[in-house]
Amino acid sequence: MVEYQNSLWRRWRDFFREAIADNETDFTTGPIERALGLLAIPMMLEMSMEAIFAVVDIAFVSRLGTAAIAAVGITEALITVLYAVAIGLGMGLTAMVSRRIGAQDADAAAQVTGQAIWIGAILAVVIGVPGYRYAADLLRIMGASEAVISGGSGFTAVLLGGSASILFLFLLSAAFRGAGDAPVALRSLVLANAINIVLDPCLIFGLGPFPELGVTGAAVATTIGRGIGVLYLAYALTRGKRRLQLRASHFVIVYALAKRLVLISVGGIGQFLIATSSWIALMRIVAMYGSAPIAAYTIALRLMEFAILPAWGLGNATATLVGQNLGADKPERAEASVWRATRYNAIFLAILGLLMLAFAPAIVRLFSTDPDILHYGTNCLRIMGIGYPVYAVGMIVVQALNGAGDTYSPSVLNFICFWIIQIPVAYWLATETSLGPNGVFIAIVFSESLLTIAAVFVFRTGKWKTQQA
């Protein structure tokens, strides 16, 4: 028995090492579980690294008081629009790169990536310049108090002004994921996180030779960390032997290809803009009850990111498998991969949901001992934790549609579930019942459940199998 356990452990250890190392595996052949595991492990770890960004920042900023936490929360609501653009464009890039890699056309995949870099540069200027200049005005529009604006506008200005680091980190990582080179994206985020963890306390509290920048220091540390992560990805794109390699010729603008990328990405950007703008609206509703609920909501969302983003990594792996198998003309294998991933994700998030229900007060207490924050934060984690198994199914199926290049269907579903249903229900429950901010949390679970049901129905029609990318 002991010998069997040791053998099993060695097999898992060797498989893990293979997954996080560069490999030449063909994900369109062989056992689906193996392909899914090799892709999912680095992508889940990558998303964990992204979640660590959020948790580390809020862990240090929470020591500065409620106003500082509220500034981070409101800024994050604004930054989610930037994330929507970056993730949506990355979604289109993953679909197009994975389709071409599956068809054994690495040169075409590199050419698509070159177009994405030009588009990202333009967006960085369009978003970064006004974001830096009008940071205080944006906070004021979001309903922030003067204390929050005074202490937090620097944080907002640095994050929005440094939008290039966010855009290119998401874009280049999406290209590597689509190619099946997920370990490269993972290493970039490990590097970025290490730098952020070191710089965060130094720049926030002024340790050693570093200036004391307060909450602004968190934004500076994060931007520097992400920026260095982007430099690593750029180096990997032009050096070494991988599926995806860029040469100077790939940066020549091909308008037809760039247009195709934009058209596919518009659906992805649209679905995330709809989803993230609904989060902004929900933040505005929560803000009606003061800074404590905003701070609690911010802490709870950061913790949820830490739990859900690894599961989202499994969704990214599914999207890559779907795209590459469609490119290899294997739609049935693509579908089988989706249902396999759905099963694993549901088990994973069900366990996390139970942990949230059981340990919510203790988890929130790690970030704040304020009674109001503890009360609202515990309620938020417990209410939304109930829906974790449902979220698990929805995120896999939606990512499968995106990986096939069908970004339009999820956009329509997001519009219905989040704008038509979630926001009105959240406002009604928060203002017309005794639930207060808890009504917002309940509305989130309700609308996400509807989205999952609708996404599964669309996926079962099978139209995604003929989607062009």
C-alpha positions as a Markdown table, in Angstrom:
| # | Residue | x | y | z |
|---|---|---|---|---|
| 1 | Met | 0.0 | 0.0 | 0.0 |
| 2 | Val | 2.8 | 2.4 | 0.9 |
| 3 | Glu | 4.7 | 1.6 | -2.2 |
| 4 | Tyr | 1.5 | 2.3 | -4.3 |
| 5 | Gln | 1.0 | 5.6 | -2.6 |
| 6 | Asn | 4.6 | 6.6 | -3.2 |
| 7 | Ser | 4.3 | 5.6 | -6.9 |
| 8 | Leu | 1.1 | 7.6 | -7.2 |
| 9 | Trp | 2.8 | 10.6 | -5.6 |
| 10 | Arg | 5.7 | 10.4 | -8.0 |
| 11 | Arg | 3.4 | 10.3 | -11.0 |
| 12 | Trp | 1.5 | 13.4 | -9.8 |
| 13 | Arg | 4.8 | 15.1 | -9.0 |
| 14 | Asp | 6.2 | 14.3 | -12.5 |
| 15 | Phe | 3.0 | 15.4 | -14.2 |
| 16 | Phe | 3.0 | 18.7 | -12.3 |
| 17 | Arg | 6.6 | 19.4 | -13.3 |
| 18 | Glu | 5.8 | 18.6 | -16.9 |
| 19 | Ala | 2.8 | 21.0 | -16.8 |
| 20 | Ile | 4.7 | 24.0 | -15.5 |
| 21 | Ala | 7.7 | 23.4 | -17.8 |
| 22 | Asp | 7.9 | 24.3 | -21.5 |
| 23 | Asn | 6.7 | 21.3 | -23.5 |
| 24 | Glu | 5.7 | 20.4 | -27.1 |
| 25 | Thr | 2.5 | 18.4 | -26.3 |
| 26 | Asp | -0.1 | 18.3 | -29.1 |
| 27 | Phe | -3.3 | 19.0 | -27.2 |
| 28 | Thr | -5.5 | 17.8 | -30.1 |
| 29 | Thr | -4.5 | 14.2 | -29.6 |
| 30 | Gly | -4.2 | 11.7 | -26.7 |
| 31 | Pro | -6.3 | 11.5 | -23.5 |
| 32 | Ile | -8.4 | 14.6 | -22.8 |
| 33 | Glu | -7.7 | 14.4 | -19.1 |
| 34 | Arg | -3.9 | 14.7 | -19.8 |
| 35 | Ala | -4.3 | 17.6 | -22.2 |
| 36 | Leu | -6.7 | 19.4 | -19.8 |
| 37 | Gly | -4.3 | 18.9 | -16.9 |
| 38 | Leu | -1.2 | 20.1 | -18.7 |
| 39 | Leu | -3.0 | 23.3 | -19.7 |
| 40 | Ala | -5.1 | 23.8 | -16.6 |
| 41 | Ile | -2.3 | 23.5 | -14.0 |
| 42 | Pro | -0.2 | 26.5 | -15.2 |
| 43 | Met | -3.3 | 28.5 | -16.1 |
| 44 | Met | -4.9 | 27.9 | -12.6 |
| 45 | Leu | -1.6 | 28.9 | -11.0 |
| 46 | Glu | -1.4 | 31.9 | -13.2 |
| 47 | Met | -4.9 | 33.1 | -12.1 |
| 48 | Ser | -3.9 | 32.4 | -8.5 |
| 49 | Met | -1.0 | 34.8 | -9.1 |
| 50 | Glu | -3.4 | 37.4 | -10.4 |
| 51 | Ala | -5.6 | 36.9 | -7.4 |
| 52 | Ile | -2.6 | 37.4 | -5.1 |
| 53 | Phe | -2.1 | 40.9 | -6.6 |
| 54 | Ala | -5.5 | 41.8 | -5.2 |
| 55 | Val | -5.2 | 40.1 | -1.8 |
| 56 | Val | -1.7 | 41.5 | -1.1 |
| 57 | Asp | -2.7 | 45.0 | -2.0 |
| 58 | Ile | -5.8 | 45.0 | 0.2 |
| 59 | Ala | -3.9 | 43.3 | 3.1 |
| 60 | Phe | -1.4 | 46.2 | 3.3 |
| 61 | Val | -3.9 | 49.0 | 2.5 |
| 62 | Ser | -6.3 | 47.8 | 5.1 |
| 63 | Arg | -3.8 | 48.9 | 7.7 |
| 64 | Leu | -4.4 | 52.5 | 6.5 |
| 65 | Gly | -8.1 | 52.6 | 7.5 |
| 66 | Thr | -11.6 | 52.5 | 6.0 |
| 67 | Ala | -11.1 | 55.5 | 3.7 |
| 68 | Ala | -8.1 | 53.9 | 2.1 |
| 69 | Ile | -9.9 | 50.6 | 1.6 |
| 70 | Ala | -12.9 | 52.4 | 0.1 |
| 71 | Ala | -10.5 | 54.2 | -2.3 |
| 72 | Val | -9.1 | 50.9 | -3.5 |
| 73 | Gly | -12.6 | 49.5 | -3.8 |
| 74 | Ile | -14.0 | 52.3 | -5.9 |
| 75 | Thr | -10.9 | 52.4 | -8.1 |
| 76 | Glu | -11.1 | 48.7 | -8.7 |
| 77 | Ala | -14.7 | 49.2 | -9.8 |
| 78 | Leu | -13.3 | 51.7 | -12.4 |
| 79 | Ile | -10.4 | 49.6 | -13.3 |
| 80 | Thr | -12.7 | 46.7 | -14.1 |
| 81 | Val | -13.6 | 48.6 | -17.3 |
| 82 | Leu | -9.9 | 48.4 | -18.3 |
| 83 | Tyr | -9.8 | 44.8 | -17.3 |
| 84 | Ala | -12.9 | 44.2 | -19.5 |
| 85 | Val | -11.1 | 45.7 | -22.5 |
| 86 | Ala | -7.9 | 43.7 | -21.8 |
| 87 | Ile | -9.6 | 40.4 | -21.1 |
| 88 | Gly | -12.0 | 40.8 | -24.0 |
| 89 | Leu | -9.3 | 41.6 | -26.5 |
| 90 | Gly | -7.2 | 38.7 | -25.0 |
| 91 | Met | -10.2 | 36.5 | -25.5 |
| 92 | Gly | -10.3 | 37.2 | -29.2 |
| 93 | Leu | -6.6 | 36.7 | -29.4 |
| 94 | Thr | -6.7 | 33.4 | -27.6 |
| 95 | Ala | -9.4 | 32.1 | -30.0 |
| 96 | Met | -7.5 | 33.1 | -33.1 |
| 97 | Val | -4.1 | 32.0 | -31.9 |
| 98 | Ser | -5.4 | 28.6 | -30.7 |
| 99 | Arg | -7.3 | 28.0 | -33.9 |
| 100 | Arg | -4.2 | 28.6 | -36.0 |
| 101 | Ile | -1.9 | 26.5 | -33.7 |
| 102 | Gly | -4.4 | 23.7 | -33.9 |
| 103 | Ala | -4.2 | 23.9 | -37.7 |
| 104 | Gln | -0.4 | 23.8 | -37.4 |
| 105 | Asp | 0.1 | 27.3 | -38.7 |
| 106 | Ala | 2.4 | 29.0 | -36.1 |
| 107 | Asp | 3.4 | 31.8 | -38.5 |
| 108 | Ala | -0.3 | 32.9 | -38.8 |
| 109 | Ala | -0.7 | 32.8 | -35.0 |
| 110 | Ala | 2.3 | 35.1 | -34.6 |
| 111 | Gln | 0.9 | 37.5 | -37.1 |
| 112 | Val | -2.3 | 37.8 | -35.2 |
| 113 | Thr | -0.3 | 38.5 | -32.0 |
| 114 | Gly | 1.5 | 41.3 | -33.8 |
| 115 | Gln | -1.8 | 43.0 | -34.7 |
| 116 | Ala | -2.9 | 42.7 | -31.1 |
| 117 | Ile | 0.2 | 44.5 | -29.8 |
| 118 | Trp | -0.6 | 47.5 | -32.1 |
| 119 | Ile | -4.2 | 47.6 | -30.9 |
| 120 | Gly | -3.0 | 47.3 | -27.2 |
| 121 | Ala | -0.7 | 50.3 | -27.7 |
| 122 | Ile | -3.4 | 52.5 | -29.0 |
| 123 | Leu | -5.8 | 51.5 | -26.2 |
| 124 | Ala | -3.1 | 52.2 | -23.6 |
| 125 | Val | -2.8 | 55.8 | -24.7 |
| 126 | Val | -6.6 | 56.3 | -25.1 |
| 127 | Ile | -7.3 | 55.0 | -21.5 |
| 128 | Gly | -4.1 | 56.0 | -19.7 |
| 129 | Val | -3.9 | 59.7 | -20.5 |
| 130 | Pro | -7.4 | 60.8 | -19.5 |
| 131 | Gly | -7.4 | 58.3 | -16.6 |
| 132 | Tyr | -4.3 | 59.9 | -15.1 |
| 133 | Arg | -5.5 | 63.4 | -15.6 |
| 134 | Tyr | -9.1 | 63.0 | -14.3 |
| 135 | Ala | -8.6 | 60.5 | -11.5 |
| 136 | Ala | -10.2 | 62.7 | -8.8 |
| 137 | Asp | -13.2 | 63.5 | -11.0 |
| 138 | Leu | -13.8 | 59.8 | -11.6 |
| 139 | Leu | -13.8 | 59.1 | -7.9 |
| 140 | Arg | -16.2 | 61.9 | -7.3 |
| 141 | Ile | -18.6 | 60.5 | -10.0 |
| 142 | Met | -18.5 | 57.2 | -8.2 |
| 143 | Gly | -19.8 | 58.8 | -5.1 |
| 144 | Ala | -16.6 | 58.8 | -3.1 |
| 145 | Ser | -16.4 | 61.1 | -0.1 |
| 146 | Glu | -13.9 | 64.0 | -0.1 |
| 147 | Ala | -11.7 | 62.1 | 2.4 |
| 148 | Val | -11.5 | 59.1 | 0.0 |
| 149 | Ile | -10.8 | 61.4 | -3.0 |
| 150 | Ser | -8.1 | 63.3 | -1.1 |
| 151 | Gly | -6.3 | 60.1 | 0.0 |
| 152 | Gly | -7.1 | 57.9 | -3.0 |
| 153 | Ser | -6.9 | 60.0 | -6.2 |
| 154 | Gly | -3.1 | 59.2 | -6.4 |
| 155 | Phe | -3.9 | 55.5 | -6.3 |
| 156 | Thr | -6.5 | 55.9 | -9.1 |
| 157 | Ala | -4.2 | 58.1 | -11.2 |
| 158 | Val | -1.2 | 55.7 | -11.1 |
| 159 | Leu | -3.3 | 52.6 | -11.9 |
| 160 | Leu | -5.2 | 54.2 | -14.8 |
| 161 | Gly | -2.1 | 56.0 | -16.1 |
| 162 | Gly | -0.2 | 52.8 | -16.1 |
| 163 | Ser | -2.9 | 51.0 | -18.0 |
| 164 | Ala | -0.3 | 49.7 | -20.5 |
| 165 | Ser | 1.1 | 47.3 | -17.9 |
| 166 | Ile | -2.4 | 45.8 | -17.4 |
| 167 | Leu | -3.3 | 45.6 | -21.1 |
| 168 | Phe | -0.1 | 44.0 | -22.3 |
| 169 | Leu | 0.2 | 41.6 | -19.4 |
| 170 | Phe | -3.3 | 40.3 | -20.3 |
| 171 | Leu | -2.7 | 40.4 | -24.0 |
| 172 | Leu | 0.6 | 38.6 | -24.2 |
| 173 | Ser | -0.4 | 36.1 | -21.6 |
| 174 | Ala | -3.6 | 35.4 | -23.7 |
| 175 | Ala | -1.4 | 34.8 | -26.8 |
| 176 | Phe | 0.8 | 32.3 | -25.0 |
| 177 | Arg | -2.2 | 30.5 | -23.5 |
| 178 | Gly | -3.8 | 30.2 | -26.9 |
| 179 | Ala | -0.6 | 28.7 | -28.3 |
| 180 | Gly | -0.5 | 26.2 | -25.4 |
| 181 | Asp | 2.6 | 27.8 | -23.8 |
| 182 | Ala | 0.8 | 28.6 | -20.5 |
| 183 | Pro | 3.9 | 28.1 | -18.4 |
| 184 | Val | 5.4 | 31.3 | -19.9 |
| 185 | Ala | 2.4 | 33.3 | -18.8 |
| 186 | Leu | 2.6 | 31.7 | -15.3 |
| 187 | Arg | 6.3 | 32.7 | -14.9 |
| 188 | Ser | 5.6 | 36.3 | -15.9 |
| 189 | Leu | 3.0 | 36.6 | -13.1 |
| 190 | Val | 5.2 | 34.9 | -10.5 |
| 191 | Leu | 7.9 | 37.5 | -11.3 |
| 192 | Ala | 5.4 | 40.4 | -11.2 |
| 193 | Asn | 3.9 | 39.1 | -7.9 |
| 194 | Ala | 7.3 | 38.7 | -6.2 |
| 195 | Ile | 8.2 | 42.3 | -7.1 |
| 196 | Asn | 4.8 | 43.6 | -5.9 |
| 197 | Ile | 5.0 | 41.8 | -2.6 |
| 198 | Val | 8.4 | 43.3 | -1.9 |
| 199 | Leu | 7.6 | 46.8 | -3.0 |
| 200 | Asp | 4.1 | 47.1 | -1.5 |
| 201 | Pro | 5.0 | 47.5 | 2.1 |
| 202 | Cys | 8.1 | 49.5 | 1.2 |
| 203 | Leu | 6.2 | 52.1 | -0.8 |
| 204 | Ile | 3.0 | 52.2 | 1.3 |
| 205 | Phe | 4.8 | 52.6 | 4.7 |
| 206 | Gly | 8.1 | 54.1 | 3.6 |
| 207 | Leu | 10.4 | 51.3 | 4.7 |
| 208 | Gly | 14.1 | 51.9 | 4.5 |
| 209 | Pro | 15.1 | 54.3 | 1.7 |
| 210 | Phe | 11.6 | 54.2 | 0.1 |
| 211 | Pro | 9.2 | 57.2 | 0.3 |
| 212 | Glu | 6.0 | 56.8 | 2.3 |
| 213 | Leu | 3.3 | 57.1 | -0.4 |
| 214 | Gly | 0.4 | 55.6 | 1.5 |
| 215 | Val | -2.3 | 54.0 | -0.6 |
| 216 | Thr | -0.7 | 55.4 | -3.8 |
| 217 | Gly | 2.3 | 53.3 | -3.0 |
| 218 | Ala | 0.2 | 50.1 | -3.6 |
| 219 | Ala | -0.6 | 51.3 | -7.1 |
| 220 | Val | 3.1 | 52.2 | -7.9 |
| 221 | Ala | 4.2 | 48.7 | -6.7 |
| 222 | Thr | 1.6 | 46.9 | -8.7 |
| 223 | Thr | 2.3 | 48.9 | -11.8 |
| 224 | Ile | 6.1 | 48.3 | -11.5 |
| 225 | Gly | 5.5 | 44.6 | -10.9 |
| 226 | Arg | 3.2 | 44.2 | -13.9 |
| 227 | Gly | 5.5 | 46.2 | -16.1 |
| 228 | Ile | 8.4 | 43.9 | -15.4 |
| 229 | Gly | 6.1 | 40.9 | -16.1 |
| 230 | Val | 5.3 | 42.4 | -19.5 |
| 231 | Leu | 9.0 | 42.8 | -20.3 |
| 232 | Tyr | 9.6 | 39.1 | -19.5 |
| 233 | Leu | 6.7 | 38.1 | -21.9 |
| 234 | Ala | 8.1 | 40.4 | -24.6 |
| 235 | Tyr | 11.5 | 38.7 | -24.2 |
| 236 | Ala | 9.9 | 35.3 | -24.4 |
| 237 | Leu | 8.1 | 36.2 | -27.6 |
| 238 | Thr | 11.3 | 37.0 | -29.4 |
| 239 | Arg | 13.7 | 34.4 | -27.8 |
| 240 | Gly | 13.9 | 30.7 | -27.4 |
| 241 | Lys | 12.1 | 27.9 | -29.1 |
| 242 | Arg | 8.3 | 27.9 | -28.5 |
| 243 | Arg | 5.1 | 27.5 | -30.5 |
| 244 | Leu | 4.7 | 31.3 | -30.6 |
| 245 | Gln | 7.7 | 33.3 | -31.8 |
| 246 | Leu | 7.5 | 36.9 | -33.2 |
| 247 | Arg | 9.8 | 38.3 | -35.8 |
| 248 | Ala | 9.8 | 41.9 | -37.3 |
| 249 | Ser | 7.6 | 40.8 | -40.2 |
| 250 | His | 4.8 | 39.9 | -37.8 |
| 251 | Phe | 4.5 | 43.6 | -36.7 |
| 252 | Val | 3.5 | 44.7 | -40.2 |
| 253 | Ile | -0.1 | 45.8 | -40.0 |
| 254 | Val | -2.5 | 43.6 | -41.8 |
| 255 | Tyr | -5.8 | 45.5 | -41.8 |
| 256 | Ala | -8.0 | 42.5 | -42.6 |
| 257 | Leu | -6.5 | 40.4 | -39.8 |
| 258 | Ala | -6.6 | 43.3 | -37.3 |
| 259 | Lys | -10.2 | 43.9 | -38.3 |
| 260 | Arg | -11.1 | 40.2 | -37.7 |
| 261 | Leu | -9.4 | 40.3 | -34.3 |
| 262 | Val | -11.3 | 43.4 | -33.3 |
| 263 | Leu | -14.7 | 42.0 | -34.5 |
| 264 | Ile | -14.2 | 38.8 | -32.4 |
| 265 | Ser | -12.9 | 40.8 | -29.5 |
| 266 | Val | -15.8 | 43.3 | -29.6 |
| 267 | Gly | -18.0 | 40.5 | -28.3 |
| 268 | Gly | -15.5 | 39.6 | -25.6 |
| 269 | Ile | -15.0 | 43.3 | -24.6 |
| 270 | Gly | -18.8 | 43.8 | -24.7 |
| 271 | Gln | -19.6 | 40.9 | -22.4 |
| 272 | Phe | -17.0 | 42.0 | -19.9 |
| 273 | Leu | -18.0 | 45.6 | -20.1 |
| 274 | Ile | -21.5 | 44.6 | -19.4 |
| 275 | Ala | -20.5 | 42.4 | -16.5 |
| 276 | Thr | -18.0 | 44.9 | -15.0 |
| 277 | Ser | -20.2 | 47.9 | -15.5 |
| 278 | Ser | -22.9 | 46.1 | -13.5 |
| 279 | Trp | -20.3 | 45.7 | -10.7 |
| 280 | Ile | -19.8 | 49.4 | -10.8 |
| 281 | Ala | -23.5 | 50.0 | -10.5 |
| 282 | Leu | -23.7 | 47.5 | -7.6 |
| 283 | Met | -20.8 | 49.4 | -5.9 |
| 284 | Arg | -22.8 | 52.6 | -6.4 |
| 285 | Ile | -25.8 | 51.0 | -4.7 |
| 286 | Val | -23.6 | 49.7 | -1.8 |
| 287 | Ala | -22.1 | 53.2 | -1.5 |
| 288 | Met | -25.5 | 54.5 | -0.4 |
| 289 | Tyr | -24.9 | 52.9 | 3.0 |
| 290 | Gly | -21.5 | 54.5 | 3.7 |
| 291 | Ser | -17.8 | 53.6 | 3.6 |
| 292 | Ala | -18.0 | 50.5 | 5.9 |
| 293 | Pro | -20.2 | 48.5 | 3.4 |
| 294 | Ile | -17.9 | 49.6 | 0.5 |
| 295 | Ala | -14.8 | 48.4 | 2.4 |
| 296 | Ala | -16.5 | 45.1 | 3.3 |
| 297 | Tyr | -17.6 | 44.6 | -0.3 |
| 298 | Thr | -14.1 | 45.4 | -1.5 |
| 299 | Ile | -12.5 | 42.9 | 0.9 |
| 300 | Ala | -15.1 | 40.2 | 0.1 |
| 301 | Leu | -14.6 | 40.7 | -3.7 |
| 302 | Arg | -10.8 | 40.4 | -3.4 |
| 303 | Leu | -11.2 | 37.2 | -1.4 |
| 304 | Met | -13.7 | 35.8 | -4.0 |
| 305 | Glu | -11.1 | 36.6 | -6.7 |
| 306 | Phe | -8.6 | 34.6 | -4.8 |
| 307 | Ala | -11.0 | 31.7 | -4.8 |
| 308 | Ile | -12.5 | 31.9 | -8.2 |
| 309 | Leu | -9.6 | 33.0 | -10.4 |
| 310 | Pro | -7.9 | 29.6 | -10.2 |
| 311 | Ala | -11.2 | 28.1 | -11.4 |
| 312 | Trp | -11.2 | 30.7 | -14.1 |
| 313 | Gly | -7.8 | 29.3 | -15.1 |
| 314 | Leu | -9.5 | 26.0 | -15.8 |
| 315 | Gly | -11.9 | 27.9 | -18.0 |
| 316 | Asn | -9.0 | 29.4 | -19.9 |
| 317 | Ala | -7.6 | 25.9 | -20.4 |
| 318 | Thr | -10.9 | 24.8 | -21.8 |
| 319 | Ala | -11.0 | 27.7 | -24.2 |
| 320 | Thr | -7.6 | 26.8 | -25.5 |
| 321 | Leu | -8.6 | 23.1 | -26.0 |
| 322 | Val | -11.8 | 24.1 | -27.8 |
| 323 | Gly | -9.9 | 26.5 | -30.1 |
| 324 | Gln | -7.1 | 24.1 | -30.9 |
| 325 | Asn | -9.4 | 21.1 | -31.5 |
| 326 | Leu | -11.7 | 23.1 | -33.7 |
| 327 | Gly | -8.6 | 24.2 | -35.7 |
| 328 | Ala | -7.7 | 20.5 | -36.0 |
| 329 | Asp | -11.3 | 19.8 | -37.2 |
| 330 | Lys | -12.1 | 17.8 | -34.0 |
| 331 | Pro | -15.4 | 19.4 | -32.7 |
| 332 | Glu | -16.5 | 16.3 | -30.8 |
| 333 | Arg | -13.2 | 16.2 | -28.8 |
| 334 | Ala | -13.7 | 19.9 | -28.1 |
| 335 | Glu | -17.1 | 19.3 | -26.7 |
| 336 | Ala | -16.0 | 16.3 | -24.6 |
| 337 | Ser | -13.2 | 18.5 | -23.1 |
| 338 | Val | -15.8 | 21.1 | -22.0 |
| 339 | Trp | -18.0 | 18.6 | -20.1 |
| 340 | Arg | -14.9 | 17.1 | -18.4 |
| 341 | Ala | -13.7 | 20.5 | -17.3 |
| 342 | Thr | -17.2 | 21.4 | -16.0 |
| 343 | Arg | -17.2 | 18.4 | -13.7 |
| 344 | Tyr | -13.8 | 19.1 | -12.2 |
| 345 | Asn | -14.6 | 22.8 | -11.7 |
| 346 | Ala | -17.9 | 22.2 | -10.0 |
| 347 | Ile | -16.2 | 19.9 | -7.5 |
| 348 | Phe | -13.4 | 22.4 | -6.9 |
| 349 | Leu | -15.7 | 25.4 | -6.3 |
| 350 | Ala | -18.3 | 23.5 | -4.2 |
| 351 | Ile | -15.5 | 22.7 | -1.7 |
| 352 | Leu | -14.4 | 26.4 | -1.7 |
| 353 | Gly | -18.0 | 27.5 | -1.2 |
| 354 | Leu | -18.4 | 25.3 | 1.9 |
| 355 | Leu | -15.2 | 26.7 | 3.3 |
| 356 | Met | -16.5 | 30.3 | 2.7 |
| 357 | Leu | -19.7 | 29.4 | 4.6 |
| 358 | Ala | -17.9 | 27.9 | 7.5 |
| 359 | Phe | -15.0 | 30.4 | 8.0 |
| 360 | Ala | -16.3 | 33.7 | 6.6 |
| 361 | Pro | -16.0 | 35.7 | 9.9 |
| 362 | Ala | -12.4 | 34.5 | 10.5 |
| 363 | Ile | -11.4 | 35.2 | 7.0 |
| 364 | Val | -12.7 | 38.8 | 7.0 |
| 365 | Arg | -11.2 | 39.4 | 10.5 |
| 366 | Leu | -7.7 | 38.9 | 8.9 |
| 367 | Phe | -8.3 | 42.1 | 7.0 |
| 368 | Ser | -10.3 | 44.3 | 9.4 |
| 369 | Thr | -11.7 | 44.2 | 13.0 |
| 370 | Asp | -14.1 | 47.0 | 12.4 |
| 371 | Pro | -17.5 | 45.6 | 13.5 |
| 372 | Asp | -19.5 | 47.0 | 10.6 |
| 373 | Ile | -16.9 | 45.7 | 8.0 |
| 374 | Leu | -16.9 | 42.3 | 9.7 |
| 375 | His | -20.7 | 42.1 | 9.6 |
| 376 | Tyr | -21.2 | 43.1 | 6.0 |
| 377 | Gly | -18.1 | 41.2 | 4.8 |
| 378 | Thr | -19.2 | 38.0 | 6.4 |
| 379 | Asn | -22.6 | 38.2 | 4.9 |
| 380 | Cys | -21.2 | 38.9 | 1.5 |
| 381 | Leu | -18.9 | 35.9 | 1.6 |
| 382 | Arg | -21.6 | 33.6 | 2.8 |
| 383 | Ile | -24.3 | 34.7 | 0.5 |
| 384 | Met | -22.1 | 34.5 | -2.6 |
| 385 | Gly | -20.4 | 31.3 | -1.5 |
| 386 | Ile | -23.8 | 29.5 | -1.8 |
| 387 | Gly | -23.6 | 30.1 | -5.6 |
| 388 | Tyr | -20.0 | 28.7 | -6.1 |
| 389 | Pro | -21.0 | 25.4 | -7.8 |
| 390 | Val | -23.3 | 27.2 | -10.2 |
| 391 | Tyr | -20.6 | 29.7 | -11.0 |
| 392 | Ala | -18.3 | 26.8 | -11.8 |
| 393 | Val | -20.5 | 25.4 | -14.6 |
| 394 | Gly | -21.2 | 28.9 | -16.0 |
| 395 | Met | -17.6 | 30.0 | -16.3 |
| 396 | Ile | -16.5 | 26.9 | -18.1 |
| 397 | Val | -19.3 | 26.9 | -20.6 |
| 398 | Val | -19.0 | 30.6 | -21.3 |
| 399 | Gln | -15.2 | 30.3 | -21.8 |
| 400 | Ala | -15.8 | 27.4 | -24.2 |
| 401 | Leu | -18.0 | 29.6 | -26.3 |
| 402 | Asn | -15.4 | 32.3 | -26.2 |
| 403 | Gly | -12.6 | 29.8 | -27.2 |
| 404 | Ala | -14.7 | 28.8 | -30.2 |
| 405 | Gly | -14.8 | 32.5 | -31.2 |
| 406 | Asp | -18.5 | 32.9 | -30.3 |
| 407 | Thr | -18.1 | 35.9 | -28.1 |
| 408 | Tyr | -21.5 | 37.4 | -29.2 |
| 409 | Ser | -23.8 | 34.9 | -27.4 |
| 410 | Pro | -22.2 | 35.4 | -23.9 |
| 411 | Ser | -22.5 | 39.2 | -24.5 |
| 412 | Val | -26.2 | 39.0 | -25.1 |
| 413 | Leu | -26.6 | 36.7 | -22.1 |
| 414 | Asn | -24.6 | 39.1 | -19.9 |
| 415 | Phe | -26.8 | 42.0 | -21.0 |
| 416 | Ile | -30.0 | 40.2 | -20.1 |
| 417 | Cys | -28.8 | 38.7 | -16.8 |
| 418 | Phe | -26.7 | 41.6 | -15.5 |
| 419 | Trp | -28.3 | 44.8 | -16.8 |
| 420 | Ile | -31.9 | 43.8 | -17.3 |
| 421 | Ile | -32.1 | 41.6 | -14.2 |
| 422 | Gln | -29.3 | 42.0 | -11.7 |
| 423 | Ile | -29.1 | 45.8 | -11.3 |
| 424 | Pro | -32.9 | 46.4 | -10.9 |
| 425 | Val | -33.2 | 43.4 | -8.5 |
| 426 | Ala | -30.2 | 44.6 | -6.5 |
| 427 | Tyr | -31.6 | 48.1 | -6.2 |
| 428 | Trp | -35.0 | 46.9 | -5.2 |
| 429 | Leu | -33.8 | 44.4 | -2.6 |
| 430 | Ala | -31.3 | 47.0 | -1.1 |
| 431 | Thr | -33.8 | 49.9 | -0.9 |
| 432 | Glu | -37.3 | 48.5 | -0.8 |
| 433 | Thr | -36.7 | 45.7 | 1.7 |
| 434 | Ser | -34.9 | 45.4 | 5.1 |
| 435 | Leu | -32.0 | 43.6 | 3.5 |
| 436 | Gly | -29.9 | 46.7 | 2.8 |
| 437 | Pro | -26.5 | 45.9 | 1.2 |
| 438 | Asn | -27.2 | 42.1 | 1.6 |
| 439 | Gly | -29.8 | 42.5 | -1.1 |
| 440 | Val | -27.1 | 43.4 | -3.5 |
| 441 | Phe | -25.2 | 40.1 | -2.7 |
| 442 | Ile | -28.4 | 38.1 | -3.1 |
| 443 | Ala | -29.0 | 39.7 | -6.5 |
| 444 | Ile | -25.5 | 38.6 | -7.6 |
| 445 | Val | -26.2 | 34.9 | -6.9 |
| 446 | Phe | -29.6 | 35.0 | -8.6 |
| 447 | Ser | -28.3 | 36.6 | -11.8 |
| 448 | Glu | -25.2 | 34.4 | -12.0 |
| 449 | Ser | -27.4 | 31.3 | -11.7 |
| 450 | Leu | -29.6 | 32.5 | -14.6 |
| 451 | Leu | -26.6 | 33.2 | -16.7 |
| 452 | Thr | -25.3 | 29.6 | -16.2 |
| 453 | Ile | -28.6 | 28.1 | -17.2 |
| 454 | Ala | -28.8 | 30.2 | -20.3 |
| 455 | Ala | -25.2 | 29.5 | -21.3 |
| 456 | Val | -25.6 | 25.7 | -21.0 |
| 457 | Phe | -28.7 | 26.0 | -23.3 |
| 458 | Val | -26.8 | 28.0 | -25.9 |
| 459 | Phe | -23.9 | 25.6 | -25.8 |
| 460 | Arg | -26.1 | 22.5 | -26.3 |
| 461 | Thr | -27.4 | 23.9 | -29.6 |
| 462 | Gly | -23.9 | 23.2 | -31.0 |
| 463 | Lys | -23.8 | 26.3 | -33.2 |
| 464 | Trp | -20.4 | 27.2 | -31.8 |
| 465 | Lys | -18.8 | 24.2 | -33.6 |
| 466 | Thr | -19.2 | 26.1 | -36.9 |
| 467 | Gln | -18.0 | 29.5 | -35.6 |
| 468 | Gln | -15.2 | 31.1 | -37.7 |
| 469 | Ala | -12.1 | 32.6 | -35.9 |
